[in-house]
C-alpha cells in the first residue's frame, strides 16, 4: 500500500505496520526533533508509549504551560521549530497561553495535543474541549487529525508552516483512536525537499528607498525581531556603519545590534531611554526593518515621528500600513532587502546628525546616580552583564525587572534575550530558561524574574532540580506586583489595590527545598561578591535580591501619550 506519494518513495523491502502514535514520533524524528517537553494524560498515552521507544528525549514538565514555554526557550534560542505535548481538556487549555505567546512573538512551535476518541467528539466526553476551535485565533494554522494516514502529510506541513515566512505556532490535535490506528508504511524517507516560501522584493521600491535614505539628513533605523528571525544582524551592522544611521530597537529586537556600538541608541517606546525617544522624534526618516508599529513602541501613533517619512520592510504583508502609513512599504525577507539596499546607499558620515545624537546622550544619560549606598536594579544588572559573558542567554519574566534588563543589560548578540513581548506573560522566563538550557547545554542561562512572576511557574523548580541545568535564577523581590503598583502610583491616585504580597515568601528556602543551591542577599554584607560567585558556579542556583517597593522603572510613557511625554528618568541628585 502506497500512501501520501508526494512525501514518500518506494524502497524495496518489508512493508511495516505503524500506529498513528508511532508515525507521529517517526515524523518528528525525521524533522530533527530531539527534545519534547510535555505532560502525559489519558488521551496522549499512545504518543508517550511511542516516544518511550524513540531517541527523542522527553522532558516531564510540572505544568503544561511550563512545557509550552520550554518549547519557546528551545525555539527562540536556536531559531529551530520546537515541539511540546499535552493531553486533552485541561492539558490543552493549560498550553494555550504559551501558544498565544508564540503567535504574538512569531515563535515556531508545534503543540501536539491528545483528543478524546473520534466517536466521542461533540458529546462532552470526559476531558473533551474543542482544542481545534479554541486555538484558531492564536495559531498560524491548526489541524484536527481524522486518520493515521493524514499524519503523513499534516506533520511535515505543520513544520513548513511554522517556520516559513513569519514564524508562528501550529497545533496538531490527534484523537486517541487515531493514535492507536495502524496502517502499512513502505518508507519514511522524503522523495524531495520542499521549496521554501519565496517573496519577490520589488527592485523599483528598493531603489526608491535607497534614494530616500541618501537624501535624508536625520535617518533612524527602527529595528525589530524580524532582524533576528532573518539572521540579518551582520548586514544591519554594515548598513548602519556605511551611512552613519543610528539604530533603535524594540524589545524583541534587542541583541540584533551590539549595545556597545556607537550607532546604537537603545530601546525606544514606553520604557525606552529619554534620548532614544527624543532622537526618534527628531528624525526625518524612519527605516522600520523587521518591526511592527506596536503600541508599546510608538506611544500615541499620530505623534510618533511626526516629521519623518517611513520606509517599512517586513515579511508579513498584514503589517503594512496597519498602524502607521508608510511612504514606501516593501514585503520581503529583511536580510535580502538589506542586501539589495547596501550597494545603493552612499557612504555618509552625517556629522551634524551624529553630533545631535551625542549631545542628547550627554544631556539625557542612561544611568542614575546612586542614592547614598543603595543598590539599584540597573547597577545589579550591569554588573551581572559585566561578568556573565556575551554568549550567556538571558530570559526574563514580565514586569519591572524585564524593562530594567531591556534598558541596561549589554546585549551584543542575537538570540541572547528571550522575553515575552507581545503577550507579556508572567511565568514565561523560568520555563523558557529550562528550554534554552536544554537546547544550548554549552551556554550559561540567567533568568531574571520578579517575585510575582516567579510564583506563576515556581513548580518547574522540580524539573530544574531533576535536570541539574546550568541556570541562574535572579529574583528581584519587592513583595509587590511591581509594575502594577507603579501604574497605581502614577495613574490611579496611589490606590494600591491587590498589588502587594503580605506573605513574605522565602524563595531561598523554597529553592533549597527543591535541592537547588540558593542565596538571599537581604542581609549579605558583600552582595556583589556573593552574586558573582553564585553566577559563576556550575549547575542551578537561585538568588533572591530584595528591592524597595518604591523603586520604579523609568522613563515611562503614560497610556495615550506621545513617546516624548515621558515620566521620570531624570538623574537623581
C-alpha positions as a Python dict, from the first residue, in 0.01 Angstrom:
ca = {
    (1, 'X'): (0, 0, 0),
    (2, 'X'): (149, 334, -109),
    (3, 'X'): (44, 636, 100),
    (4, 'X'): (87, 1011, 51),
    (5, 'X'): (307, 965, -254),
    (6, 'X'): (410, 1331, -260),
    (7, 'X'): (613, 1269, 53),
    (8, 'X'): (742, 910, 16),
    (9, 'X'): (938, 695, -227),
    (10, 'X'): (931, 322, -259),
    (11, 'X'): (1220, 134, -103),
    (12, 'X'): (1222, -236, -173),
    (13, 'X'): (1178, -436, 146),
    (14, 'X'): (928, -536, 408),
    (15, 'X'): (615, -329, 442),
    (16, 'X'): (572, -233, 808),
    (17, 'X'): (264, -152, 1012),
    (18, 'X'): (275, 157, 1231),
    (19, 'X'): (25, 312, 1466),
    (20, 'X'): (-67, 678, 1437),
    (21, 'X'): (137, 744, 1751),
    (22, 'X'): (442, 571, 1605),
    (23, 'X'): (403, 759, 1277),
    (24, 'X'): (391, 1087, 1471),
    (25, 'X'): (712, 1014, 1659),
    (26, 'X'): (896, 891, 1349),
    (27, 'X'): (798, 1202, 1157),
    (28, 'X'): (919, 1419, 1446),
    (29, 'X'): (1250, 1232, 1439),
    (30, 'X'): (1273, 1298, 1066),
    (31, 'X'): (1224, 1670, 1129),
    (32, 'X'): (1524, 1671, 1363),
    (33, 'X'): (1334, 1697, 1692),
    (34, 'X'): (1546, 1559, 1975),
    (35, 'X'): (1370, 1704, 2283),
    (36, 'X'): (1000, 1726, 2367),
    (37, 'X'): (860, 1882, 2684),
    (38, 'X'): (513, 1786, 2797),
    (39, 'X'): (285, 1601, 3035),
    (40, 'X'): (108, 1270, 2963),
    (41, 'X'): (-258, 1201, 3019),
    (42, 'X'): (-522, 953, 2914),
    (43, 'X'): (-566, 1088, 2561),
    (44, 'X'): (-199, 1108, 2466),
    (45, 'X'): (-61, 796, 2636),
    (46, 'X'): (-19, 619, 2299),
    (47, 'X'): (206, 906, 2190),
    (48, 'X'): (412, 869, 2507),
    (49, 'X'): (435, 495, 2458),
    (50, 'X'): (583, 554, 2113),
    (51, 'X'): (803, 833, 2249),
    (52, 'X'): (949, 589, 2504),
    (53, 'X'): (1086, 378, 2217),
    (54, 'X'): (1236, 679, 2041),
    (55, 'X'): (1574, 851, 2056),
    (56, 'X'): (1386, 1175, 2132),
    (57, 'X'): (1440, 1290, 2489),
    (58, 'X'): (1119, 1353, 2682),
    (59, 'X'): (1112, 1623, 2949),
    (60, 'X'): (839, 1585, 3210),
    (61, 'X'): (725, 1937, 3296),
    (62, 'X'): (518, 2005, 3609),
    (63, 'X'): (257, 2211, 3424),
    (64, 'X'): (158, 2224, 3057),
    (65, 'X'): (220, 2598, 3044),
    (66, 'X'): (572, 2525, 3165),
    (67, 'X'): (612, 2268, 2886),
    (68, 'X'): (491, 2520, 2630),
    (69, 'X'): (739, 2783, 2744),
    (70, 'X'): (1019, 2527, 2749),
    (71, 'X'): (950, 2482, 2378),
    (72, 'X'): (971, 2862, 2347),
    (73, 'X'): (1315, 2856, 2508),
    (74, 'X'): (1432, 2595, 2259),
    (75, 'X'): (1285, 2768, 1954),
    (76, 'X'): (1374, 3126, 2046),
    (77, 'X'): (1735, 3044, 2133),
    (78, 'X'): (1806, 2832, 1824),
    (79, 'X'): (1564, 2953, 1558),
    (80, 'X'): (1451, 2594, 1504),
    (81, 'X'): (1097, 2470, 1542),
    (82, 'X'): (1032, 2306, 1880),
    (83, 'X'): (759, 2069, 1997),
    (84, 'X'): (553, 2030, 2314),
    (85, 'X'): (294, 1769, 2418),
    (86, 'X'): (-26, 1789, 2621),
    (87, 'X'): (-335, 1576, 2667),
    (88, 'X'): (-693, 1688, 2605),
    (89, 'X'): (-911, 1904, 2827),
    (90, 'X'): (-715, 2095, 3093),
    (91, 'X'): (-386, 1979, 2942),
    (92, 'X'): (-469, 2152, 2615),
    (93, 'X'): (-618, 2462, 2777),
    (94, 'X'): (-314, 2497, 3004),
    (95, 'X'): (-100, 2506, 2690),
    (96, 'X'): (-291, 2787, 2524),
    (97, 'X'): (-112, 3078, 2690),
    (98, 'X'): (218, 2952, 2550),
    (99, 'X'): (59, 2907, 2207),
    (100, 'X'): (-83, 3261, 2211),
    (101, 'X'): (254, 3395, 2324),
    (102, 'X'): (420, 3224, 2027),
    (103, 'X'): (168, 3380, 1788),
    (104, 'X'): (234, 3730, 1921),
    (105, 'X'): (613, 3696, 1914),
    (106, 'X'): (648, 3491, 1592),
    (107, 'X'): (791, 3178, 1754),
    (108, 'X'): (790, 2847, 1559),
    (109, 'X'): (649, 2586, 1795),
    (110, 'X'): (429, 2285, 1727),
    (111, 'X'): (188, 2186, 2003),
    (112, 'X'): (65, 1827, 1973),
    (113, 'X'): (-237, 1751, 2188),
    (114, 'X'): (-428, 1433, 2254),
    (115, 'X'): (-803, 1437, 2196),
    (116, 'X'): (-1087, 1210, 2301),
    (117, 'X'): (-1168, 929, 2053),
    (118, 'X'): (-1329, 1050, 1731),
    (119, 'X'): (-1661, 883, 1817),
    (120, 'X'): (-1685, 1090, 2136),
    (121, 'X'): (-1604, 1431, 1984),
    (122, 'X'): (-1901, 1661, 2041),
    (123, 'X'): (-2051, 1456, 2323),
    (124, 'X'): (-1900, 1650, 2615),
    (125, 'X'): (-1691, 1344, 2697),
    (126, 'X'): (-1457, 1341, 2995),
    (127, 'X'): (-1178, 1596, 2939),
    (128, 'X'): (-1313, 1696, 2598),
    (129, 'X'): (-1266, 2053, 2478),
    (130, 'X'): (-1275, 2191, 2126),
    (131, 'X'): (-898, 2238, 2109),
    (132, 'X'): (-912, 2297, 1734),
    (133, 'X'): (-1177, 2568, 1758),
    (134, 'X'): (-1026, 2736, 2061),
    (135, 'X'): (-684, 2770, 1900),
    (136, 'X'): (-788, 2909, 1562),
    (137, 'X'): (-728, 3273, 1669),
    (138, 'X'): (-394, 3200, 1840),
    (139, 'X'): (-221, 2977, 1586),
    (140, 'X'): (-75, 3029, 1244),
    (141, 'X'): (-254, 2708, 1144),
    (142, 'X'): (-403, 2406, 1317),
    (143, 'X'): (-503, 2050, 1236),
    (144, 'X'): (-765, 1810, 1373),
    (145, 'X'): (-639, 1473, 1252),
    (146, 'X'): (-905, 1231, 1126),
    (147, 'X'): (-689, 930, 1030),
    (148, 'X'): (-341, 792, 1081),
    (149, 'X'): (-275, 839, 709),
    (150, 'X'): (-342, 1212, 741),
    (151, 'X'): (-45, 1242, 978),
    (152, 'X'): (191, 1165, 690),
    (153, 'X'): (112, 1495, 525),
    (154, 'X'): (-6, 1704, 822),
    (155, 'X'): (310, 1683, 1031),
    (156, 'X'): (554, 1785, 754),
    (157, 'X'): (309, 2058, 655),
    (158, 'X'): (296, 2180, 1015),
    (159, 'X'): (674, 2219, 1025),
    (160, 'X'): (673, 2404, 694),
    (161, 'X'): (402, 2644, 809),
    (162, 'X'): (560, 2706, 1150),
    (163, 'X'): (894, 2814, 1007),
    (164, 'X'): (803, 2966, 671),
    (165, 'X'): (771, 3343, 626),
    (166, 'X'): (678, 3499, 958),
    (167, 'X'): (719, 3208, 1202),
    (168, 'X'): (445, 3105, 1438),
    (169, 'X'): (273, 2825, 1630),
    (170, 'X'): (89, 2531, 1478),
    (171, 'X'): (-139, 2296, 1672),
    (172, 'X'): (-198, 1931, 1585),
    (173, 'X'): (-489, 1772, 1773),
    (174, 'X'): (-485, 1390, 1747),
    (175, 'X'): (-779, 1180, 1876),
    (176, 'X'): (-681, 876, 2078),
    (177, 'X'): (-827, 628, 1827),
    (178, 'X'): (-615, 786, 1551),
    (179, 'X'): (-306, 739, 1766),
    (180, 'X'): (-394, 371, 1801),
    (181, 'X'): (-496, 313, 1438),
    (182, 'X'): (-239, 107, 1243),
    (183, 'X'): (-159, 140, 873),
    (184, 'X'): (106, -2, 640),
    (185, 'X'): (403, 221, 557),
    (186, 'X'): (671, 147, 299),
    (187, 'X'): (911, 429, 387),
    (188, 'X'): (951, 742, 595),
    (189, 'X'): (1201, 895, 352),
    (190, 'X'): (1121, 1213, 166),
    (191, 'X'): (1117, 1193, -211),
    (192, 'X'): (1209, 1561, -236),
    (193, 'X'): (1283, 1866, -27),
    (194, 'X'): (1005, 2120, -11),
    (195, 'X'): (1078, 2458, -164),
    (196, 'X'): (1070, 2740, 87),
    (197, 'X'): (848, 3045, 57),
    (198, 'X'): (988, 3290, -196),
    (199, 'X'): (872, 3651, -189),
    (200, 'X'): (979, 3877, -472),
    (201, 'X'): (1124, 4203, -346),
    (202, 'X'): (1029, 4491, -572),
    (203, 'X'): (1354, 4632, -712),
    (204, 'X'): (1185, 4960, -809),
    (205, 'X'): (1073, 5016, -449),
    (206, 'X'): (1420, 4925, -322),
    (207, 'X'): (1571, 5193, -545),
    (208, 'X'): (1316, 5448, -423),
    (209, 'X'): (1403, 5361, -64),
    (210, 'X'): (1774, 5399, -135),
    (211, 'X'): (1720, 5745, -283),
    (212, 'X'): (1516, 5845, 20),
    (213, 'X'): (1794, 5725, 252),
    (214, 'X'): (2065, 5908, 59),
    (215, 'X'): (1865, 6231, 66),
    (216, 'X'): (1775, 6218, 436),
    (217, 'X'): (1958, 6428, 694),
    (218, 'X'): (1834, 6261, 1014),
    (219, 'X'): (1751, 5895, 948),
    (220, 'X'): (1697, 5631, 1219),
    (221, 'X'): (1684, 5255, 1185),
    (222, 'X'): (1385, 5124, 1381),
    (223, 'X'): (1465, 4754, 1417),
    (224, 'X'): (1258, 4465, 1549),
    (225, 'X'): (1260, 4092, 1598),
    (226, 'X'): (1247, 4034, 1223),
    (227, 'X'): (1618, 4116, 1203),
    (228, 'X'): (1693, 3828, 1439),
    (229, 'X'): (1449, 3587, 1274),
    (230, 'X'): (1606, 3658, 936),
    (231, 'X'): (1965, 3638, 1058),
    (232, 'X'): (2028, 3986, 921),
    (233, 'X'): (2230, 4126, 1213),
    (234, 'X'): (2565, 4141, 1028),
    (235, 'X'): (2410, 4316, 728),
    (236, 'X'): (2234, 4560, 959),
    (237, 'X'): (2569, 4649, 1116),
    (238, 'X'): (2725, 4713, 774),
    (239, 'X'): (2423, 4913, 665),
    (240, 'X'): (2429, 5136, 973),
    (241, 'X'): (2802, 5199, 957),
    (242, 'X'): (2812, 5267, 583),
    (243, 'X'): (2567, 5556, 607),
    (244, 'X'): (2607, 5651, 976),
    (245, 'X'): (2247, 5570, 1062),
    (246, 'X'): (2169, 5524, 1433),
    (247, 'X'): (1987, 5209, 1538),
    (248, 'X'): (1695, 5199, 1781),
    (249, 'X'): (1548, 4866, 1883),
    (250, 'X'): (1218, 4731, 2000),
    (251, 'X'): (1217, 4492, 2296),
    (252, 'X'): (1208, 4195, 2059),
    (253, 'X'): (1497, 4332, 1853),
    (254, 'X'): (1747, 4365, 2138),
    (255, 'X'): (2064, 4177, 2050),
    (256, 'X'): (2034, 4238, 1676),
    (257, 'X'): (2285, 4524, 1710),
    (258, 'X'): (2573, 4542, 1963),
    (259, 'X'): (2470, 4760, 2256),
    (260, 'X'): (2824, 4894, 2288),
    (261, 'X'): (2837, 5021, 1930),
    (262, 'X'): (2839, 5400, 1890),
    (263, 'X'): (2549, 5381, 1645),
    (264, 'X'): (2320, 5202, 1891),
    (265, 'X'): (2078, 5437, 2063),
    (266, 'X'): (1889, 5183, 2273),
    (267, 'X'): (1531, 5070, 2310),
    (268, 'X'): (1253, 5306, 2211),
    (269, 'X'): (899, 5332, 2335),
    (270, 'X'): (708, 5311, 2661),
    (271, 'X'): (1017, 5234, 2869),
    (272, 'X'): (1277, 5347, 2620),
    (273, 'X'): (1551, 5583, 2724),
    (274, 'X'): (1476, 5954, 2714),
    (275, 'X'): (1735, 6034, 2450),
    (276, 'X'): (1618, 5744, 2233),
    (277, 'X'): (1262, 5872, 2219),
    (278, 'X'): (1380, 6229, 2163),
    (279, 'X'): (1606, 6120, 1876),
    (280, 'X'): (1317, 5929, 1717),
    (281, 'X'): (1102, 6242, 1747),
    (282, 'X'): (1371, 6447, 1566),
    (283, 'X'): (1416, 6203, 1277),
    (284, 'X'): (1325, 6291, 919),
    (285, 'X'): (1329, 5928, 800),
    (286, 'X'): (1233, 5609, 986),
    (287, 'X'): (1358, 5281, 843),
    (288, 'X'): (1130, 5023, 1004),
    (289, 'X'): (1319, 4699, 939),
    (290, 'X'): (1155, 4380, 1063),
    (291, 'X'): (942, 4568, 1315),
    (292, 'X'): (571, 4626, 1355),
    (293, 'X'): (439, 4954, 1489),
    (294, 'X'): (303, 4816, 1815),
    (295, 'X'): (164, 5048, 2080),
    (296, 'X'): (444, 4988, 2331),
    (297, 'X'): (695, 5113, 2073),
    (298, 'X'): (501, 5402, 1919),
    (299, 'X'): (302, 5552, 2205),
    (300, 'X'): (39, 5786, 2059),
    (301, 'X'): (54, 5687, 1693),
    (302, 'X'): (-26, 6030, 1550),
    (303, 'X'): (265, 6178, 1745),
    (304, 'X'): (513, 5903, 1659),
    (305, 'X'): (796, 6051, 1449),
    (306, 'X'): (562, 6321, 1310),
    (307, 'X'): (822, 6481, 1082),
    (308, 'X'): (959, 6159, 937),
    (309, 'X'): (894, 5972, 618),
    (310, 'X'): (870, 5598, 667),
    (311, 'X'): (1019, 5303, 483),
    (312, 'X'): (868, 4981, 617),
    (313, 'X'): (1017, 4641, 523),
    (314, 'X'): (862, 4328, 670),
    (315, 'X'): (798, 3965, 576),
    (316, 'X'): (430, 3995, 674),
    (317, 'X'): (213, 4193, 433),
    (318, 'X'): (-56, 4220, 703),
    (319, 'X'): (168, 4459, 896),
    (320, 'X'): (197, 4705, 606),
    (321, 'X'): (7, 5027, 676),
    (322, 'X'): (-185, 4851, 956),
    (323, 'X'): (-99, 5108, 1222),
    (324, 'X'): (128, 5368, 1064),
    (325, 'X'): (107, 5469, 697),
    (326, 'X'): (439, 5409, 521),
    (327, 'X'): (572, 5617, 232),
    (328, 'X'): (737, 5303, 98),
    (329, 'X'): (616, 4957, 206),
    (330, 'X'): (815, 4655, 90),
    (331, 'X'): (716, 4299, 168),
    (332, 'X'): (1005, 4056, 184),
    (333, 'X'): (1278, 3894, 387),
    (334, 'X'): (1466, 4173, 562),
    (335, 'X'): (1805, 4012, 508),
    (336, 'X'): (1751, 4000, 133),
    (337, 'X'): (1613, 4354, 132),
    (338, 'X'): (1918, 4496, 313),
    (339, 'X'): (2142, 4301, 77),
    (340, 'X'): (1975, 4474, -218),
    (341, 'X'): (1988, 4815, -49),
    (342, 'X'): (2352, 4808, 60),
    (343, 'X'): (2513, 4875, -281),
    (344, 'X'): (2268, 5158, -345),
    (345, 'X'): (2321, 5365, -31),
    (346, 'X'): (2602, 5618, -17),
    (347, 'X'): (2882, 5646, 235),
    (348, 'X'): (2785, 5933, 464),
    (349, 'X'): (2935, 6047, 794),
    (350, 'X'): (2630, 6263, 884),
    (351, 'X'): (2838, 6485, 1112),
    (352, 'X'): (2555, 6715, 1220),
    (353, 'X'): (2313, 6430, 1298),
    (354, 'X'): (2584, 6237, 1482),
    (355, 'X'): (2667, 6545, 1691),
    (356, 'X'): (2298, 6595, 1775),
    (357, 'X'): (2279, 6236, 1895),
    (358, 'X'): (2593, 6271, 2107),
    (359, 'X'): (2454, 6588, 2264),
    (360, 'X'): (2126, 6416, 2351),
    (361, 'X'): (2311, 6122, 2504),
    (362, 'X'): (2508, 6359, 2725),
    (363, 'X'): (2201, 6560, 2821),
    (364, 'X'): (1983, 6254, 2895),
    (365, 'X'): (2218, 5975, 3008),
    (366, 'X'): (2102, 5622, 3086),
    (367, 'X'): (2245, 5571, 3432),
    (368, 'X'): (2110, 5713, 3753),
    (369, 'X'): (2338, 5831, 4029),
    (370, 'X'): (2347, 5613, 4338),
    (371, 'X'): (2137, 5736, 4626),
    (372, 'X'): (2378, 5701, 4918),
    (373, 'X'): (2476, 5330, 4931),
    (374, 'X'): (2157, 5199, 4774),
    (375, 'X'): (2191, 4914, 4526),
    (376, 'X'): (1978, 4998, 4225),
    (377, 'X'): (1848, 4719, 4000),
    (378, 'X'): (2016, 4870, 3694),
    (379, 'X'): (2352, 4857, 3872),
    (380, 'X'): (2298, 4492, 3960),
    (381, 'X'): (2204, 4411, 3601),
    (382, 'X'): (2507, 4592, 3461),
    (383, 'X'): (2741, 4410, 3700),
    (384, 'X'): (2594, 4075, 3602),
    (385, 'X'): (2632, 4169, 3236),
    (386, 'X'): (2994, 4256, 3302),
    (387, 'X'): (3096, 3908, 3415),
    (388, 'X'): (2832, 3679, 3261),
    (389, 'X'): (2983, 3667, 2910),
    (390, 'X'): (2834, 3777, 2580),
    (391, 'X'): (2716, 3426, 2488),
    (392, 'X'): (2508, 3396, 2805),
    (393, 'X'): (2138, 3356, 2730),
    (394, 'X'): (1913, 3589, 2930),
    (395, 'X'): (1547, 3513, 2989),
    (396, 'X'): (1305, 3739, 3170),
    (397, 'X'): (958, 3726, 3306),
    (398, 'X'): (732, 4029, 3267),
    (399, 'X'): (727, 4344, 3475),
    (400, 'X'): (971, 4599, 3610),
    (401, 'X'): (1267, 4360, 3606),
    (402, 'X'): (1201, 4291, 3235),
    (403, 'X'): (1226, 4659, 3149),
    (404, 'X'): (1535, 4713, 3365),
    (405, 'X'): (1705, 4426, 3182),
    (406, 'X'): (1599, 4566, 2844),
    (407, 'X'): (1733, 4909, 2936),
    (408, 'X'): (2062, 4811, 3099),
    (409, 'X'): (2186, 4462, 3007),
    (410, 'X'): (2468, 4480, 2748),
    (411, 'X'): (2324, 4256, 2475),
    (412, 'X'): (2563, 4211, 2184),
    (413, 'X'): (2438, 3900, 2005),
    (414, 'X'): (2104, 3785, 1867),
    (415, 'X'): (1901, 3520, 2047),
    (416, 'X'): (2058, 3605, 2381),
    (417, 'X'): (1742, 3775, 2512),
    (418, 'X'): (1432, 3557, 2541),
    (419, 'X'): (1134, 3752, 2669),
    (420, 'X'): (758, 3765, 2627),
    (421, 'X'): (694, 4078, 2425),
    (422, 'X'): (350, 4090, 2264),
    (423, 'X'): (150, 3887, 2515),
    (424, 'X'): (351, 3995, 2820),
    (425, 'X'): (321, 3664, 3004),
    (426, 'X'): (423, 3645, 3369),
    (427, 'X'): (567, 3300, 3430),
    (428, 'X'): (741, 3289, 3091),
    (429, 'X'): (1104, 3338, 3191),
    (430, 'X'): (1184, 3038, 3412),
    (431, 'X'): (1048, 2755, 3192),
    (432, 'X'): (1189, 2934, 2887),
    (433, 'X'): (1529, 2926, 3060),
    (434, 'X'): (1494, 2548, 3103),
    (435, 'X'): (1417, 2509, 2733),
    (436, 'X'): (1707, 2733, 2632),
    (437, 'X'): (1948, 2539, 2851),
    (438, 'X'): (1828, 2205, 2714),
    (439, 'X'): (1886, 2327, 2358),
    (440, 'X'): (2217, 2501, 2442),
    (441, 'X'): (2388, 2286, 2708),
    (442, 'X'): (2721, 2456, 2646),
    (443, 'X'): (2586, 2800, 2743),
    (444, 'X'): (2505, 2962, 3076),
    (445, 'X'): (2146, 3077, 3113),
    (446, 'X'): (2032, 3351, 3351),
    (447, 'X'): (1666, 3408, 3427),
    (448, 'X'): (1569, 3749, 3564),
    (449, 'X'): (1233, 3735, 3739),
    (450, 'X'): (1021, 3920, 3989),
    (451, 'X'): (861, 3768, 4295),
    (452, 'X'): (517, 3794, 4134),
    (453, 'X'): (623, 3640, 3804),
    (454, 'X'): (829, 3363, 3958),
    (455, 'X'): (533, 3240, 4162),
    (456, 'X'): (346, 3178, 3835),
    (457, 'X'): (553, 2874, 3736),
    (458, 'X'): (754, 2806, 4051),
    (459, 'X'): (665, 2435, 4025),
    (460, 'X'): (925, 2398, 3748),
    (461, 'X'): (1193, 2416, 4019),
    (462, 'X'): (1123, 2044, 4047),
    (463, 'X'): (1202, 1999, 3676),
    (464, 'X'): (1521, 2204, 3709),
    (465, 'X'): (1634, 2006, 4012),
    (466, 'X'): (1597, 1681, 3820),
    (467, 'X'): (1776, 1810, 3510),
    (468, 'X'): (2055, 1994, 3701),
    (469, 'X'): (2093, 2252, 3424),
    (470, 'X'): (2332, 2548, 3440),
    (471, 'X'): (2062, 2806, 3509),
    (472, 'X'): (2087, 3101, 3744),
    (473, 'X'): (1759, 3249, 3870),
    (474, 'X'): (1770, 3614, 3981),
    (475, 'X'): (1456, 3718, 4170),
    (476, 'X'): (1405, 4092, 4219),
    (477, 'X'): (1182, 4077, 4525),
    (478, 'X'): (985, 4386, 4622),
    (479, 'X'): (686, 4195, 4768),
    (480, 'X'): (462, 4354, 4507),
    (481, 'X'): (337, 4323, 4155),
    (482, 'X'): (584, 4598, 4082),
    (483, 'X'): (465, 4734, 3750),
    (484, 'X'): (103, 4721, 3866),
    (485, 'X'): (197, 4910, 4181),
    (486, 'X'): (390, 5165, 3972),
    (487, 'X'): (90, 5232, 3748),
    (488, 'X'): (-131, 5267, 4053),
    (489, 'X'): (114, 5525, 4186),
    (490, 'X'): (128, 5723, 3860),
    (491, 'X'): (-224, 5691, 3722),
    (492, 'X'): (-463, 5575, 3997),
    (493, 'X'): (-403, 5822, 4278),
    (494, 'X'): (-175, 5586, 4474),
    (495, 'X'): (-461, 5349, 4545),
    (496, 'X'): (-261, 5030, 4590),
    (497, 'X'): (-527, 4763, 4545),
    (498, 'X'): (-431, 4393, 4510),
    (499, 'X'): (-71, 4469, 4420),
    (500, 'X'): (107, 4385, 4748),
    (501, 'X'): (207, 4040, 4875),
    (502, 'X'): (160, 4041, 5251),
    (503, 'X'): (317, 3697, 5280),
    (504, 'X'): (695, 3728, 5268),
    (505, 'X'): (789, 3426, 5057),
    (506, 'X'): (1130, 3285, 5144),
    (507, 'X'): (1247, 3194, 4795),
    (508, 'X'): (1588, 3078, 4915),
    (509, 'X'): (1429, 2820, 5144),
    (510, 'X'): (1195, 2709, 4869),
    (511, 'X'): (1489, 2666, 4633),
    (512, 'X'): (1675, 2464, 4893),
    (513, 'X'): (1363, 2254, 4943),
    (514, 'X'): (1385, 2153, 4579),
    (515, 'X'): (1755, 2073, 4618),
    (516, 'X'): (1878, 2388, 4444),
    (517, 'X'): (2163, 2594, 4588),
    (518, 'X'): (2010, 2923, 4697),
    (519, 'X'): (2116, 3262, 4829),
    (520, 'X'): (1934, 3553, 4990),
    (521, 'X'): (2120, 3885, 4961),
    (522, 'X'): (1899, 4072, 5211),
    (523, 'X'): (2148, 4051, 5497),
    (524, 'X'): (2460, 3985, 5289),
    (525, 'X'): (2744, 4226, 5370),
    (526, 'X'): (2917, 4166, 5035),
    (527, 'X'): (2621, 4114, 4797),
    (528, 'X'): (2808, 4173, 4470),
    (529, 'X'): (3082, 3925, 4562),
    (530, 'X'): (2820, 3668, 4655),
    (531, 'X'): (2631, 3740, 4333),
    (532, 'X'): (2938, 3694, 4115),
    (533, 'X'): (3037, 3377, 4297),
    (534, 'X'): (2687, 3233, 4262),
    (535, 'X'): (2657, 3309, 3892),
    (536, 'X'): (2997, 3159, 3811),
    (537, 'X'): (2907, 2830, 3979),
    (538, 'X'): (2811, 2530, 3769),
    (539, 'X'): (2458, 2400, 3792),
    (540, 'X'): (2131, 2556, 3907),
    (541, 'X'): (2136, 2845, 4154),
    (542, 'X'): (1859, 3069, 4290),
    (543, 'X'): (1939, 3420, 4418),
    (544, 'X'): (1685, 3637, 4600),
    (545, 'X'): (1757, 4012, 4581),
    (546, 'X'): (1535, 4240, 4791),
    (547, 'X'): (1427, 4572, 4639),
    (548, 'X'): (1237, 4869, 4777),
    (549, 'X'): (877, 4869, 4652),
    (550, 'X'): (913, 5238, 4562),
    (551, 'X'): (1189, 5167, 4308),
    (552, 'X'): (1019, 5238, 3976),
    (553, 'X'): (1127, 5167, 3621),
    (554, 'X'): (1168, 5493, 3434),
    (555, 'X'): (1124, 5655, 3193),
    (556, 'X'): (762, 5560, 3137),
    (557, 'X'): (518, 5686, 2877),
    (558, 'X'): (163, 5708, 3009),
    (559, 'X'): (-109, 5528, 2810),
    (560, 'X'): (-237, 5750, 2530),
    (561, 'X'): (60, 5987, 2546),
    (562, 'X'): (335, 6051, 2294),
    (563, 'X'): (679, 5900, 2347),
    (564, 'X'): (835, 6239, 2410),
    (565, 'X'): (597, 6291, 2706),
    (566, 'X'): (787, 6068, 2948),
    (567, 'X'): (754, 6036, 3323),
    (568, 'X'): (1079, 6013, 3521),
    (569, 'X'): (1420, 5916, 3400),
    (570, 'X'): (1590, 6229, 3525),
    (571, 'X'): (1920, 6199, 3707),
    (572, 'X'): (1879, 6150, 4083),
    (573, 'X'): (2081, 6409, 4267),
}
